[in-house]
Amino acid sequence: MTGISQLSSKSLPTADKIEQGDSLASRDITGSDTHKLAEAKGVSVSSFAVSWAKKYYSIVAARENQAPRQIPPSPESTYFEGNRAKIVDKLTNTLKLASEIAWNRVEALLGEQIERHGIYPSLINPLEIVADSRTLYRKAIDAYAEREPIFRLSVLVGKDIIQVRRKYSQTDPLVLAFVTVEFQYTSKILLGCLSESERSKFAPYLKIVDDYLHIPYGEINEAATNHSPNSRALLAVQHLWQHKTEIASAVYERASFQHQGYRSSSGYLTDREIKISGIRDVEIFQSYLCWCVLEGSIRPVQQELFPICVMLYPKLHVSWELVQDMLLILFWEICDRLPAEDLTVFVPYLRTVTEMFSSDVFEN
């Protein structure tokens, strides 16, 4: 069985088209969950994807009639030192209340998005989402209490997180957005009950949980099993996967330099926590690119990534200009690091995603 776990470096190709026959998800545009991409001669997938993105965004924007809400301020952190047992006690005692407070914030931030994005309210079960976040964070706390190395956490709870992620993404990808924000707020509150020194010890455990929830590891590995070990697509993905954190860090640094003084609802780009989440966002985009390459379709971006970004980024005051600059930098960073044979695989998808998030799509 071949998988991403086997992951083992300047010319820029001019390929503009992606040959694929997979269906593309279309939410509230055609009246069905998916539609077939027209196989019109001389018309690229990129042009269809951009046209789709414009229409999707125009429909969502038309429903917008309220001003964006600010994220409620986080509670003040309690500062006191303690050993591992005391840290575990504080986290355990805080977890239940933290997950409940977090959901209240999710509702304040995204409650109006249910109608705006045409989500069936019955698909969002607060008790289930809160319980899932509590269960997974409880496992992270237990791993810390038992002195498990950080890298072991992916083995201990990785499969569970993948299952939770898939449960919500298969129900409706936009429900996954509610889940990820619930986890983000819960994580912030948990870290807020710790001192600075305690925080640095436990934060890496939370990051593993958050990374597995945000990045479609399960879907990527599943798509990889459909390729032979010498598949050109699989080899290209393996090469990019080796460099994705390095690339993400470089992209974030360059984007931060271009947008000095920029502030989202969560803070400045130079803030440590914002930097961590920002680098992860760049890794998320790379991960979806890998999924697209392995599936041979732009569907993962169209069905999951684009709608989630359209829902979350404006509410978090992340500008489309910043996203567009990030994608352009990502384009060139990948071109700088991958060999020509890998670029022929990635460039069509890179171009399509970049154009889907272009100013032409969000001009209204």
Buried (B, 14 or more C-beta within 10 A) or exposed (E): EBBBEEBEEEEBBEBEBBEBEBBBBBBEEEEEEBBEBEEEEEEBBBBBBBBBBBBBBBBBEEBEEEEEEEBEEBEEBEEEEBEBEEBBBBBBEBBEEBBBBBBEBBBEBBEBBBEBBBBEEEEBBBEEBBEBBBBBBBBBBBBBBEEBEBEBBBEBBBEBBBEBBBBBBEBBBBBBBBBBBBBBBBBBBBBBBBBEEBBEEBBEBBBBBBBBBBBBBBBBBBBBEEBEEEBBBBBBBBBBBBBBBEBBBBBBBBBBEBBEEBEBEBEBBEBEEBBBBBBBBBBBBBBBBBBBBBBBBBBBBBBBBBBBBBBBBBBBBBBBEBBBBBBBBBBBBBBEBBEEEBBBBBBBBBBBBBBBBBEEBBEE
